[in-house]
């Protein structure tokens, strides 16, 4: 059974990173991260705060689209084409099949997330050029461009000479070269002087270190979206899976604010239990339709993942350091929620007719 799981996961990973849309989304994410410092240079306040907000948003949205397209590419399409029959008739248990697919998609998303995180870290080291007197961070530009150009060359040469798959080799090589570029700029200062590896991590209120820790939270949110995408792909096609992922993200971000607003309207303490709040809504002097809306909002807040927990931008820009206890609690929350969604995915696929 374990061998079947790893085989499905490995095959899914290889299949996911070979998809052209996977590479396109990752490269678009890289381009957006590179131009974010230029876009953030036109604010009237804290330019680097906007750059971090834009960077985290880029990484999160790239993870969402990668989750939706990868899940449908390796699961929904396989169900529609009936090729899934060749696997589950081995026999392979359906739960193993779904969990293996999720593991493969999660590994592919992790690879892309690592690449985007490395580029994001390089842009934070460079920082926004707020005035014309600011100098370019030449080591960041030099090593970053060399990493991307070198990866393109290796992938192209490998495809031409050895028939390697261009997309998969490019992604794997980018992960290695961009990581090397980031490690190099940690020990090479802006003026090409040697420095302690932790120097940049502690500058500007440890902004870079806090962002790297915050990316752990964003990654956990992306894994929740990936689980939702797998669950939706057991029954739906690409467009509907993407819409559901967008809906879960949008509602997960706003449900907390709406829930607090409902608490204020019915005059109960924020964070009150669902049952006491429901009783307060029922006893409130408001119309029946408004009561139904309030109950729906509170139910959505209870059922949907709270993506405010996975959003670290405010804490980073306000200088509120993350604690390991907090990060561990969010990781546990995200893992538990993803596990519940995967259980739903297994149930949906168990009753799905694929023959």
Secondary structure, 3 states (H helix, E strand, C coil): CHHHHHHHHHHHHHHHHCCHHHHHHHHHHHHHHHHHHHHHHHCCCCHHHHHHHHHHHHHHHHHHHHHHHHHHHHHHHHHHCCCCHHHHCCCCCHHHHHHHHHHHHHHHHHHHHHHHHHHHHHHHHHCCCCCCCCCCCHHHHHHHHHHHHHHHHHHHHHHHHHCCCHHHHHHHHHHHHHHHHHHHHHHECCCCCECCCCHHHHHHHHHHHHHHHHHHHHHHHHHHHHHHHHHHHCCCCHHHHHHHHHHHHHHHHHHHHHHHHHHHHCCCCCCCCHHHHHHHHHHCCCCHHHHHHHHHHHHHHHHCCCCCCCCCHHHHHCCCCCCHHHHHHHHHHHHHHHHHHHHHHHHHHHCCCCC
